[in-house]
Amino acid sequence: MASTAGTTNSFKLELLEGVHNFSSVNPARTANTVDVFKAALYTTTATLGPTTTVYATTGEVGVGTTNYTAGGQTITNATNPVLYSNTATWTPSANITWTALTAPTAFDTVLIYNSSQGNKTVSVHTFGAQIVTAGNFTLTMPIPGAGTSLINLA
């Protein structure tokens, strides 16, 4: 079974509970520090989706892979969430790149999760199956805006 793209159900509830901080300005927290979000790659046989609640290594790109670390890449998060036309949005401030990656097993999914908060999930994104041999693999971040940001809450 393939992975299914979407914002995770647990993330939606955790937003209301104040678990995740994408912003450097958060009056609800004692310390205004942005949480650390990560992007992990998963093989075409992984079964992630909106019901995925925490990062796990099952199905993650791994054996035979060069220049990939379990847990994935830290996402550059220098941009605070923005409200566009009544839609709360967030897009990382930089593309996510794995340099000189060799991943001989096909992968087609990235899991975004919050490593600062018990590896709780944010979203699952799918793309066409990739096999990379000693090349750079880049996930290009979308242009921020209502309906175009990586995370959109309408």
DSSP file (Angstrom, degrees, kcal/mol; ACC not computed):
  #  RESIDUE AA STRUCTURE BP1 BP2  ACC     N-H-->O    O-->H-N    N-H-->O    O-->H-N    TCO  KAPPA ALPHA  PHI   PSI    X-CA   Y-CA   Z-CA
    1    1 A M              0   0    0      0, 0.0     2,-0.1     0, 0.0     0, 0.0   0.000 360.0 360.0 360.0 138.0    0.0    0.0    0.0
    2    2 A A        -     0   0    0      1,-0.1    43,-0.1    45,-0.1     2,-0.1  -0.366 360.0 -93.7 -85.6 165.3    1.3    3.4   -0.9
    3    3 A S        -     0   0    0     41,-0.1     2,-0.4    44,-0.1    46,-0.2  -0.401  33.4-137.5 -74.6 156.5    1.5    6.5    1.3
    4    4 A T        -     0   0    0     44,-2.9     2,-0.1    -2,-0.1   120,-0.1  -0.976  15.4-128.8-120.5 127.8   -1.3    9.1    1.3
    5    5 A A        +     0   0    0     -2,-0.4   120,-0.2    44,-0.1     2,-0.2  -0.390  52.1 100.3 -73.7 149.3   -0.5   12.8    1.4
    6    6 A G  E    S-A  124   0A   0    118,-2.6   118,-2.3    43,-0.1     2,-0.3  -0.725  73.6 -71.5 155.0 161.0   -2.2   15.1    3.9
    7    7 A T  E     -A  123   0A   0    116,-0.2   116,-0.3    -2,-0.2     2,-0.1  -0.598  63.7-108.2 -70.3 135.6   -1.9   17.1    7.1
    8    8 A T     >  -     0   0    0    114,-2.1     4,-1.5    -2,-0.3    43,-0.2  -0.398  14.0-131.2 -73.7 146.1   -1.9   14.5    9.9
    9    9 A N  H  > S+     0   0    0     41,-3.0     4,-1.5     1,-0.2     5,-0.2   0.882 107.8  54.4 -61.3 -40.7   -4.9   14.3   12.1
   10   10 A S  H  > S+     0   0    0     40,-0.5     4,-2.6    42,-0.3    -1,-0.2   0.873 103.6  57.0 -63.8 -35.7   -2.9   14.4   15.3
   11   11 A F  H  > S+     0   0    0      1,-0.2     4,-2.0     2,-0.2    -1,-0.2   0.903 102.1  55.3 -60.8 -42.3   -1.2   17.7   14.1
   12   12 A K  H  X S+     0   0    0     -4,-1.5     4,-1.0     1,-0.2    -1,-0.2   0.918 112.6  41.5 -58.6 -45.0   -4.6   19.3   13.8
   13   13 A L  H  X S+     0   0    0     -4,-1.5     4,-1.3     1,-0.2     3,-0.4   0.915 111.5  55.6 -68.4 -42.9   -5.5   18.5   17.4
   14   14 A E  H  X>S+     0   0    0     -4,-2.6     5,-2.7     1,-0.2     4,-0.5   0.781  99.6  61.4 -64.3 -26.9   -2.0   19.4   18.7
   15   15 A L  H ><5S+     0   0    0     -4,-2.0     3,-1.1     1,-0.2    -1,-0.2   0.931 105.4  46.7 -61.7 -44.4   -2.3   22.9   17.1
   16   16 A L  H 3<5S+     0   0    0     -4,-1.0    -2,-0.2    -3,-0.4    -1,-0.2   0.771 110.9  53.1 -68.5 -25.3   -5.2   23.6   19.4
   17   17 A E  H 3<5S-     0   0    0     -4,-1.3    -1,-0.3     0, 0.0    -2,-0.2   0.510 114.0-118.7 -86.4  -5.3   -3.3   22.2   22.3
   18   18 A G  T <<5S+     0   0    0     -3,-1.1    -3,-0.2    -4,-0.5    -2,-0.1   0.773  70.4 135.1  75.8  27.2   -0.3   24.6   21.5
   19   19 A V      < +     0   0    0     -5,-2.7     2,-0.3    -8,-0.1    -4,-0.2   0.916  55.6  57.9 -74.4 -44.1    2.2   21.8   20.9
   20   20 A H        -     0   0    0     -6,-0.4     2,-0.5    -9,-0.2    -2,-0.1  -0.715  59.4-167.6 -98.9 137.0    3.8   23.1   17.7
   21   21 A N        +     0   0    0     -2,-0.3    14,-2.4     1,-0.1     5,-0.1  -0.911  18.8 161.8-124.9 104.6    5.6   26.4   17.4
   22   22 A F        +     0   0    0     -2,-0.5     2,-0.3    12,-0.2    12,-0.1   0.491  61.8  74.8 -90.7  -6.6    6.4   27.5   13.8
   23   23 A S  S    S-     0   0    0     57,-0.2    12,-0.1    10,-0.1    57,-0.1  -0.794  71.3-141.7-116.3 149.2    6.9   31.1   14.9
   24   24 A S  S    S+     0   0    0     -2,-0.3     2,-0.6     1,-0.2    -1,-0.1   0.513  98.2  65.1 -79.4  -5.0    9.6   33.0   16.7
   25   25 A V        +     0   0    0      8,-0.0    -1,-0.2     2,-0.0    -3,-0.1  -0.915  59.5 144.6-120.7 102.8    6.7   35.0   18.3
   26   26 A N    >   -     0   0    0     -2,-0.6     3,-1.7     3,-0.1     7,-0.1  -0.790  24.9-173.8-141.4  94.6    4.6   32.7   20.5
   27   27 A P  T 3  S+     0   0    0      0, 0.0    -1,-0.1     0, 0.0     5,-0.0   0.641  81.0  69.8 -65.8 -13.3    3.2   34.4   23.7
   28   28 A A  T 3  S+     0   0    0      3,-0.0     2,-0.3     2,-0.0     3,-0.1   0.672  92.2  69.2 -78.0 -15.4    1.8   31.0   24.9
   29   29 A R  S <  S-     0   0    0     -3,-1.7    -3,-0.1     1,-0.1     3,-0.1  -0.754  78.3-133.8-106.0 151.1    5.3   29.7   25.6
   30   30 A T  S    S+     0   0    0     -2,-0.3     2,-0.5     1,-0.2    -1,-0.1   0.929  99.8  37.6 -64.2 -46.3    7.7   30.7   28.3
   31   31 A A  S    S-     0   0    0      2,-0.1     2,-2.1    -3,-0.1    -1,-0.2  -0.936  81.0-138.4-110.6 126.4   10.6   30.8   25.8
   32   32 A N        +     0   0    0     -2,-0.5     2,-0.4    -3,-0.1    -2,-0.0  -0.491  51.4 141.6 -82.1  71.4    9.9   32.1   22.3
   33   33 A T        -     0   0    0     -2,-2.1     2,-0.2    -7,-0.1   -10,-0.1  -0.947  52.1-121.9-115.6 136.0   12.0   29.5   20.4
   34   34 A V        -     0   0    0     -2,-0.4   -12,-0.2   -12,-0.1   -10,-0.1  -0.505  32.2-116.1 -71.3 137.8   10.9   28.0   17.2
   35   35 A D        -     0   0    0    -14,-2.4     2,-0.6    -2,-0.2    -1,-0.1  -0.293  28.4-108.0 -68.2 161.1   10.6   24.2   17.3
   36   36 A V        -     0   0    0     38,-0.0    79,-1.8    40,-0.0    80,-1.0  -0.845  35.8-166.8 -95.6 119.4   12.9   22.1   15.1
   37   37 A F  E     -B  114   0A   0     -2,-0.6    38,-3.1    38,-0.4     2,-0.3  -0.839   3.8-165.0-106.9 144.7   11.1   20.5   12.2
   38   38 A K  E     -BC 113  74A   0     75,-2.9    75,-2.2    -2,-0.4     2,-0.5  -0.870  15.1-142.1-128.6 160.3   12.6   17.7   10.1
   39   39 A A  E     -BC 112  73A   0     34,-2.5    34,-2.2    -2,-0.3     2,-0.4  -0.988  19.0-172.6-123.6 121.1   11.9   16.0    6.7
   40   40 A A  E     -B  111   0A   0     71,-2.2    71,-2.8    -2,-0.5     2,-0.3  -0.927  17.0-133.7-116.4 139.8   12.4   12.3    6.4
   41   41 A L  E     -B  110   0A   0     -2,-0.4    20,-2.2    69,-0.2     2,-0.3  -0.684  19.6-162.9 -94.2 144.4   12.2   10.3    3.1
   42   42 A Y  E     -BD 109  60A   0     67,-2.5    66,-1.8    -2,-0.3    67,-1.3  -0.955  19.0-111.6-131.0 147.4   10.3    7.0    2.8
   43   43 A T  E >   -B  107   0A   0     16,-2.9     3,-1.6    -2,-0.3    64,-0.3  -0.142  36.2-102.4 -70.2 166.8   10.4    4.2    0.3
   44   44 A T  T 3  S+     0   0    0     62,-1.8   -41,-0.1     1,-0.3    63,-0.1   0.649 120.9  57.9 -66.4 -15.3    7.5    3.4   -2.1
   45   45 A T  T 3  S+     0   0    0     61,-0.3    -1,-0.3    14,-0.1    62,-0.1   0.487  82.1 109.2 -94.0  -3.0    6.5    0.5    0.1
   46   46 A A    <   -     0   0    0     -3,-1.6     2,-0.2    13,-0.3    13,-0.1  -0.327  60.0-147.0 -69.6 156.0    6.0    2.7    3.2
   47   47 A T        +     0   0    0    -44,-0.1     2,-0.2   -45,-0.1   -44,-0.1  -0.574  37.4 148.5-127.1  69.4    2.4    3.3    4.4
   48   48 A L        +     0   0    0     -2,-0.2   -44,-2.9    11,-0.1    76,-0.0  -0.620  12.2 130.8 -96.5 160.3    2.3    6.8    5.9
   49   49 A G    >   -     0   0    0     -2,-0.2     3,-2.3   -46,-0.2   -44,-0.1  -0.970  69.3 -45.5 179.7-167.0   -0.7    9.1    5.8
   50   50 A P  T 3  S+     0   0    0      0, 0.0   -41,-3.0     0, 0.0   -40,-0.5   0.699 127.4  57.7 -58.2 -20.4   -3.0   11.4    7.9
   51   51 A T  T 3  S+     0   0    0    -43,-0.2     2,-0.3   -42,-0.1   -43,-0.1   0.505  77.2 111.8 -89.2  -2.8   -3.2    8.8   10.6
   52   52 A T    <   +     0   0    0     -3,-2.3   -42,-0.3     1,-0.2     3,-0.1  -0.575  41.7 178.1 -69.9 126.2    0.6    8.7   11.2
   53   53 A T        +     0   0    0     -2,-0.3    68,-2.2     1,-0.2     2,-0.3   0.754  56.4  20.6-105.8 -29.7    1.2   10.3   14.6
   54   54 A V  B    S-E  120   0A   0     66,-0.3    -1,-0.2    59,-0.1    66,-0.2  -0.979  83.8 -93.6-141.3 153.3    5.0   10.1   15.1
   55   55 A Y        +     0   0    0     64,-2.7     2,-0.3    -2,-0.3    66,-0.0  -0.386  47.8 175.1 -59.5 138.4    8.2    9.7   13.1
   56   56 A A        -     0   0    0      2,-0.1    15,-0.1    -2,-0.1     4,-0.0  -0.976  38.2-130.3-143.9 155.9    9.3    6.1   12.8
   57   57 A T  S >  S+     0   0    0     -2,-0.3     3,-2.3     2,-0.1     2,-0.3   0.626  70.5 116.2 -82.6 -13.5   12.1    4.4   10.9
   58   58 A T  T 3  S+     0   0    0      1,-0.3    -2,-0.1   -16,-0.0     3,-0.1  -0.404  92.8   2.6 -60.2 119.4    9.8    1.7    9.4
   59   59 A G  T 3  S+     0   0    0      1,-0.3   -16,-2.9    -2,-0.3    -1,-0.3   0.364  97.9 140.0  85.5  -4.7    9.9    2.3    5.6
   60   60 A E  B <   -D   42   0A   0     -3,-2.3    -1,-0.3   -18,-0.2   -18,-0.3  -0.405  67.9 -91.8 -71.5 148.2   12.4    5.1    5.8
   61   61 A V  S    S+     0   0    0    -20,-2.2    -1,-0.1     1,-0.1   -20,-0.1  -0.346  79.1 118.4 -52.8 134.4   15.1    5.3    3.2
   62   62 A G    >   +     0   0    0      1,-0.4     3,-2.5    -3,-0.1    -1,-0.1  -0.031  29.1  74.1-160.5 -96.5   18.0    3.4    4.7
   63   63 A V  T 3  S+     0   0    0      1,-0.3    -1,-0.4    40,-0.1    42,-0.2  -0.135 113.3  10.0 -51.7 127.9   20.0    0.3    3.8
   64   64 A G  T 3  S+     0   0    0      1,-0.3     2,-0.4    -3,-0.1    -1,-0.3   0.472  97.5 131.3  82.7   3.3   22.3    1.0    0.9
   65   65 A T    <   -     0   0    0     -3,-2.5     2,-0.4    38,-0.1     3,-0.3  -0.742  42.3-156.2 -94.2 135.8   21.8    4.7    1.1
   66   66 A T  B    S+G  102   0B   0     36,-2.4    36,-1.8    -2,-0.4    68,-0.1  -0.908  73.2  11.6-111.1 138.3   24.7    7.1    1.1
   67   67 A N  S    S+     0   0    0     -2,-0.4     2,-0.4     1,-0.2    -1,-0.2   0.816  97.1 112.8  66.2  34.5   24.5   10.7    2.5
   68   68 A Y        -     0   0    0     -3,-0.3     2,-0.4    34,-0.1    -1,-0.2  -0.995  51.0-156.9-132.1 129.6   21.2   10.1    4.2
   69   69 A T    >   -     0   0    0     -2,-0.4     3,-2.7    -3,-0.1    -8,-0.1  -0.888  31.6-102.1-107.0 134.7   20.9   10.1    8.0
   70   70 A A  T 3  S+     0   0    0     -2,-0.4    -8,-0.1     1,-0.3   -13,-0.1  -0.276 112.7  36.5 -51.2 134.3   18.0    8.4    9.7
   71   71 A G  T 3  S-     0   0    0    -30,-0.1    -1,-0.3   -15,-0.1     2,-0.1   0.153 107.6-127.6 101.1 -17.2   15.6   11.1   10.8
   72   72 A G    <   -     0   0    0     -3,-2.7     2,-0.3   -34,-0.1   -32,-0.3  -0.323  44.8 -26.3  80.5-158.1   16.2   13.1    7.7
   73   73 A Q  E     -C   39   0A   0    -34,-2.2   -34,-2.5    -2,-0.1     2,-0.4  -0.675  55.5-115.4 -98.8 146.8   17.1   16.8    7.3
   74   74 A T  E     -C   38   0A   0     -2,-0.3     2,-0.4   -36,-0.2   -36,-0.3  -0.685  36.4-126.5 -76.0 134.0   16.5   19.7    9.6
   75   75 A I        -     0   0    0    -38,-3.1     2,-0.6    -2,-0.4   -38,-0.4  -0.676  15.7-120.7 -85.5 133.1   14.1   22.1    7.8
   76   76 A T        -     0   0    0     -2,-0.4    17,-1.7    18,-0.2    18,-0.6  -0.644  34.8-178.9 -72.9 117.2   15.3   25.8    7.6
   77   77 A N        +     0   0    0     -2,-0.6   -43,-0.1    15,-0.2    -1,-0.1  -0.688  30.6 132.2-125.1  76.7   12.5   27.6    9.4
   78   78 A A        +     0   0    0     -2,-0.5     2,-0.5     2,-0.1    -1,-0.1   0.330  55.7  82.8-105.5   5.4   13.2   31.4    9.3
   79   79 A T  S    S-     0   0    0     -3,-0.1    12,-0.1    12,-0.1     3,-0.1  -0.944  71.9-138.4-116.4 125.2    9.8   32.4    8.2
   80   80 A N        -     0   0    0     -2,-0.5    11,-0.2     1,-0.1   -57,-0.2  -0.400  38.7 -87.0 -72.9 155.0    6.9   32.8   10.6
   81   81 A P        -     0   0    0      0, 0.0     2,-0.3     0, 0.0     9,-0.2  -0.241  47.7-152.4 -57.9 153.6    3.4   31.5    9.6
   82   82 A V  E     -H   89   0C   0      7,-2.1     7,-2.8    -3,-0.1     2,-0.6  -0.959  12.4-130.6-132.9 147.8    1.3   34.0    7.6
   83   83 A L  E     +H   88   0C   0     -2,-0.3     2,-0.5     5,-0.2     5,-0.2  -0.899  27.1 179.2 -99.7 119.2   -2.4   34.6    7.2
   84   84 A Y  E >   -H   87   0C   0      3,-2.7     3,-1.9    -2,-0.6    61,-0.1  -0.982  69.6 -26.8-120.1 118.7   -3.5   34.9    3.5
   85   85 A S  T 3  S-     0   0    0     -2,-0.5    -1,-0.1     1,-0.3     3,-0.1   0.879 126.8 -46.6  46.5  50.7   -7.2   35.4    2.7
   86   86 A N  T 3  S+     0   0    0      1,-0.2     2,-0.5    -3,-0.0    -1,-0.3   0.667 116.1 116.4  66.3  19.4   -8.3   33.7    5.9
   87   87 A T  E <   -H   84   0C   0     -3,-1.9    -3,-2.7    65,-0.0     2,-0.4  -0.977  60.7-141.1-119.1 120.6   -5.9   30.8    5.4
   88   88 A A  E     -HI  83 153C   0     65,-2.5    65,-3.1    -2,-0.5     2,-0.3  -0.663  33.3-178.1 -77.8 130.5   -3.2   30.2    7.9
   89   89 A T  E     -HI  82 152C   0     -7,-2.8    -7,-2.1    -2,-0.4     2,-0.3  -0.915  22.1-175.5-134.4 156.2   -0.1   29.1    6.0
   90   90 A W  E     + I   0 151C   0     61,-1.8    61,-2.4    -2,-0.3    60,-0.3  -0.955   5.0 172.9-150.5 134.5    3.5   28.0    6.5
   91   91 A T        -     0   0    0     -2,-0.3   -12,-0.1    59,-0.2    58,-0.1  -0.996  39.5-107.2-135.7 133.3    6.3   27.3    4.1
   92   92 A P        -     0   0    0      0, 0.0   -15,-0.2     0, 0.0    58,-0.1  -0.210  27.2-124.4 -54.5 152.8    9.9   26.6    5.0
   93   93 A S  S    S+     0   0    0    -17,-1.7     2,-0.3   -14,-0.1   -16,-0.2   0.476  88.6  31.3 -83.4  -1.3   12.3   29.4    4.2
   94   94 A A  S    S-     0   0    0    -18,-0.6   -18,-0.2    46,-0.0    -1,-0.0  -0.991  87.9 -97.5-150.4 155.2   14.6   27.2    2.1
   95   95 A N        -     0   0    0     -2,-0.3     2,-0.6    46,-0.1    45,-0.2  -0.260  39.5-118.1 -63.5 160.3   14.4   24.1   -0.1
   96   96 A I  E     - F   0 139A   0     43,-2.1    43,-3.2   -21,-0.1     2,-0.4  -0.929  38.5-177.4-107.0 120.4   15.3   20.8    1.5
   97   97 A T  E     - F   0 138A   0     -2,-0.6     2,-0.6    41,-0.2    41,-0.2  -0.958  25.6-161.0-127.8 135.8   18.4   19.2   -0.2
   98   98 A W  E >   - F   0 137A   0     39,-2.8    39,-2.6    -2,-0.4     3,-0.6  -0.973  28.4-143.0-106.8 119.2   20.2   15.9    0.3
   99   99 A T  E 3  S-     0   0A   0     -2,-0.6    37,-0.2     1,-0.2    36,-0.1  -0.662  72.5  -4.9 -91.0 136.7   23.7   16.4   -1.3
  100  100 A A  E 3  S+     0   0A   0     -2,-0.3    -1,-0.2     1,-0.2    36,-0.2   0.859  89.3 179.6  52.1  41.8   25.4   13.6   -3.2
  101  101 A L  E <   - F   0 135A   0     34,-2.4    34,-2.3    -3,-0.6     2,-0.5  -0.514  20.7-169.3 -75.4 136.2   22.6   11.2   -2.3
  102  102 A T  E     +G   66   0A   0    -36,-1.8   -36,-2.4    31,-0.3    31,-0.2  -0.955  14.8 165.2-123.8 111.2   22.7    7.6   -3.4
  103  103 A A  E     - F   0 132A   0     29,-3.0    29,-1.1    -2,-0.5   -38,-0.1  -0.859  11.1-179.5-127.8  94.2   19.3    5.9   -2.7
  104  104 A P  E     +     0   0A   0      0, 0.0     2,-0.5     0, 0.0    -1,-0.1   0.658  65.6  74.2 -73.5 -15.6   19.1    2.6   -4.7
  105  105 A T  E    S-     0   0A   0    -42,-0.2    27,-0.2    27,-0.1    25,-0.1  -0.847  95.5-106.6 -99.0 133.4   15.6    1.8   -3.4
  106  106 A A  E     -     0   0A   0     -2,-0.5   -62,-1.8    25,-0.1     2,-0.3  -0.277  39.4-172.9 -60.2 137.5   12.8    3.9   -4.9
  107  107 A F  E     +BF  43 130A   0     23,-2.0    23,-2.6   -64,-0.3   -64,-0.3  -0.961  20.6 165.1-131.8 151.8   11.3    6.5   -2.6
  108  108 A D  E     +     0   0A   0    -66,-1.8    19,-2.2    -2,-0.3     2,-0.4   0.242  52.9  72.8-150.0  14.2    8.2    8.7   -3.0
  109  109 A T  E     -BF  42 126A   0    -67,-1.3   -67,-2.5    17,-0.2     2,-0.4  -0.992  47.4-164.1-141.4 142.8    7.3   10.3    0.3
  110  110 A V  E     -BF  41 125A   0     15,-2.8    15,-2.7    -2,-0.4     2,-0.5  -0.997  11.6-154.6-124.2 134.1    8.5   12.9    2.8
  111  111 A L  E     -BF  40 124A   0    -71,-2.8   -71,-2.2    -2,-0.4     2,-0.5  -0.924   5.2-154.4-105.3 126.2    7.3   13.1    6.3
  112  112 A I  E     +BF  39 123A   0     11,-2.9    10,-2.9    -2,-0.5    11,-1.4  -0.886  27.5 164.4 -98.1 127.8    7.4   16.5    8.1
  113  113 A Y  E     -BF  38 121A   0    -75,-2.2   -75,-2.9    -2,-0.5     2,-0.8  -0.948  41.6-113.7-144.3 164.2    7.7   16.2   11.8
  114  114 A N  E > > -BF  37 120A   0      6,-3.3     5,-1.0    -2,-0.3     3,-0.9  -0.843  22.6-176.8-102.8 101.4    8.6   18.1   15.0
  115  115 A S  T 3 5S+     0   0    0    -79,-1.8     3,-0.5    -2,-0.8   -78,-0.2   0.659  81.9  62.5 -74.1 -14.0   11.7   16.7   16.5
  116  116 A S  T 3 5S+     0   0    0    -80,-1.0    -1,-0.2     1,-0.2     2,-0.2   0.692 104.2  48.9 -79.5 -19.2   11.4   19.2   19.4
  117  117 A Q  T X 5S-     0   0    0     -3,-0.9     3,-1.0   -81,-0.3    -1,-0.2  -0.469 134.2 -69.9-124.1  59.2    8.1   17.8   20.5
  118  118 A G  T 3 5S-     0   0    0     -3,-0.5    -3,-0.2     1,-0.2    -2,-0.1   0.766  85.8 -70.4  66.0  27.2    8.5   14.0   20.7
  119  119 A N  T 3 <S+     0   0    0     -5,-1.0   -64,-2.7     1,-0.2    -1,-0.2   0.808  78.2 176.1  60.8  31.7    8.8   13.5   16.9
  120  120 A K  E <   -EF  54 114A   0     -3,-1.0    -6,-3.3    -6,-0.9   -66,-0.3  -0.452  28.6-113.2 -71.0 141.3    5.1   14.3   16.4
  121  121 A T  E     + F   0 113A   0    -68,-2.2    -8,-0.3    -8,-0.2    -1,-0.1  -0.336  31.6 177.7 -79.4 155.2    4.0   14.5   12.8
  122  122 A V  E     -     0   0A   0    -10,-2.9  -114,-2.1     1,-0.4     2,-0.3   0.672  63.2 -21.0-115.6 -55.2    2.9   17.5   10.8
  123  123 A S  E     -AF   7 112A   0    -11,-1.4   -11,-2.9  -116,-0.3     2,-0.4  -0.992  44.6-134.0-159.2 160.5    2.2   16.3    7.3
  124  124 A V  E     -AF   6 111A   0   -118,-2.3  -118,-2.6    -2,-0.3     2,-0.4  -0.981  22.5-171.1-120.1 131.3    2.9   13.6    4.7
  125  125 A H  E     - F   0 110A   0    -15,-2.7   -15,-2.8    -2,-0.4     2,-0.3  -0.985   4.0-160.4-126.4 135.0    3.8   14.7    1.1
  126  126 A T  E     + F   0 109A   0     -2,-0.4     2,-0.3   -17,-0.2   -17,-0.2  -0.803  13.9 166.4-114.2 156.3    4.1   12.3   -1.9
  127  127 A F  E     -     0   0A   0    -19,-2.2     3,-0.1    -2,-0.3    -2,-0.0  -0.899  48.3 -56.5-152.6 175.3    5.8   12.7   -5.2
  128  128 A G  E    S-     0   0A   0     -2,-0.3   -21,-0.1     1,-0.1   -19,-0.0  -0.285  71.0 -86.3 -61.7 146.4    6.8   10.5   -8.1
  129  129 A A  E     -     0   0A   0    -23,-0.1     2,-0.4   -21,-0.1   -21,-0.2  -0.254  50.7-163.1 -57.7 136.6    9.1    7.6   -7.3
  130  130 A Q  E     - F   0 107A   0    -23,-2.6   -23,-2.0    -3,-0.1     2,-0.4  -0.950  21.0-175.3-125.8 141.6   12.8    8.5   -7.3
  131  131 A I  E     -     0   0A   0     -2,-0.4     2,-0.4   -25,-0.2   -25,-0.1  -0.983  19.3-167.3-129.4 125.0   16.0    6.5   -7.4
  132  132 A V  E     - F   0 103A   0    -29,-1.1   -29,-3.0    -2,-0.4     2,-0.5  -0.940  12.1-167.4-121.2 134.4   19.1    8.7   -7.0
  133  133 A T  E    S-     0   0A   0     -2,-0.4   -31,-0.3   -31,-0.2   -32,-0.1  -0.941  75.4 -34.5-122.7 108.7   22.7    7.7   -7.7
  134  134 A A  E    S+     0   0A   0     -2,-0.5     2,-0.3   -34,-0.2   -32,-0.2   0.884 108.5 119.4  49.1  48.0   25.4   10.2   -6.4
  135  135 A G  E    S- F   0 101A   0    -34,-2.3   -34,-2.4   -36,-0.1     2,-0.4  -0.888  70.3 -98.0-134.8 166.8   23.2   13.2   -7.1
  136  136 A N  E     -     0   0A   0     -2,-0.3     2,-0.5   -36,-0.2   -37,-0.2  -0.721  31.1-159.8 -84.7 133.9   21.5   16.0   -5.3
  137  137 A F  E     - F   0  98A   0    -39,-2.6   -39,-2.8    -2,-0.4     2,-0.4  -0.972  13.6-175.1-115.5 120.4   17.9   15.5   -4.4
  138  138 A T  E     - F   0  97A   0     -2,-0.5     2,-0.8   -41,-0.2   -41,-0.2  -0.955  22.6-154.1-122.4 131.0   16.0   18.7   -3.7
  139  139 A L  E     - F   0  96A   0    -43,-3.2   -43,-2.1    -2,-0.4     2,-0.5  -0.908  25.9-143.9 -96.4 110.0   12.5   19.2   -2.5
  140  140 A T        -     0   0    0     -2,-0.8   -45,-0.1   -45,-0.2    -2,-0.0  -0.629  13.2-130.1 -79.7 124.6   11.6   22.7   -3.8
  141  141 A M        -     0   0    0     -2,-0.5   -46,-0.1     1,-0.1   -50,-0.1  -0.494  24.4-114.5 -76.5 142.7    9.4   24.6   -1.4
  142  142 A P        -     0   0    0      0, 0.0     8,-0.2     0, 0.0    -1,-0.1  -0.225  35.2 -89.9 -72.5 164.3    6.2   26.2   -2.8
  143  143 A I        -     0   0    0      6,-0.1     2,-0.0     1,-0.1     5,-0.0  -0.591  51.4-107.4 -71.7 130.2    5.6   29.9   -3.0
  144  144 A P        +     0   0    0      0, 0.0     2,-0.2     0, 0.0    -1,-0.1  -0.335  69.7 102.7 -61.3 138.1    3.9   31.1    0.1
  145  145 A G  S >> S-     0   0    0    -63,-0.1     4,-2.1   -61,-0.1     3,-1.9  -0.836  78.6 -54.4 163.0 164.3    0.2   31.9   -0.3
  146  146 A A  T 34 S+     0   0    0      1,-0.3     6,-0.1    -2,-0.2   -57,-0.1  -0.440 126.9   3.2 -61.0 121.8   -3.3   30.7    0.3
  147  147 A G  T 34 S+     0   0    0     -2,-0.3    -1,-0.3     1,-0.1     5,-0.1   0.306 127.6  67.2  83.7  -8.7   -3.5   27.2   -1.3
  148  148 A T  T <4 S+     0   0    0     -3,-1.9    -2,-0.2     3,-0.1     4,-0.1   0.617  72.6  98.3-116.2 -18.3    0.2   27.2   -2.3
  149  149 A S  S  < S-     0   0    0     -4,-2.1   -58,-0.2     1,-0.1    -6,-0.1  -0.205  83.9-112.3 -66.8 162.9    2.1   27.1    1.0
  150  150 A L  S    S+     0   0    0    -60,-0.3     2,-0.5    -8,-0.2   -59,-0.2   0.914 109.5  33.3 -62.9 -42.4    3.4   23.7    2.2
  151  151 A I  E    S+I   90   0C   0    -61,-2.4   -61,-1.8     2,-0.0     2,-0.4  -0.975  73.5 178.8-116.4 125.3    0.9   23.9    5.1
  152  152 A N  E     -I   89   0C   0     -2,-0.5     2,-0.6   -63,-0.2   -63,-0.2  -0.991   8.2-176.6-127.5 123.7   -2.6   25.5    4.6
  153  153 A L  E      I   88   0C   0    -65,-3.1   -65,-2.5    -2,-0.4    -2,-0.0  -0.916 360.0 360.0-121.6 104.4   -5.2   25.7    7.2
  154  154 A A              0   0    0     -2,-0.6    -1,-0.1   -67,-0.2   -65,-0.0   0.428 360.0 360.0 -95.8 360.0   -8.4   27.2    5.9
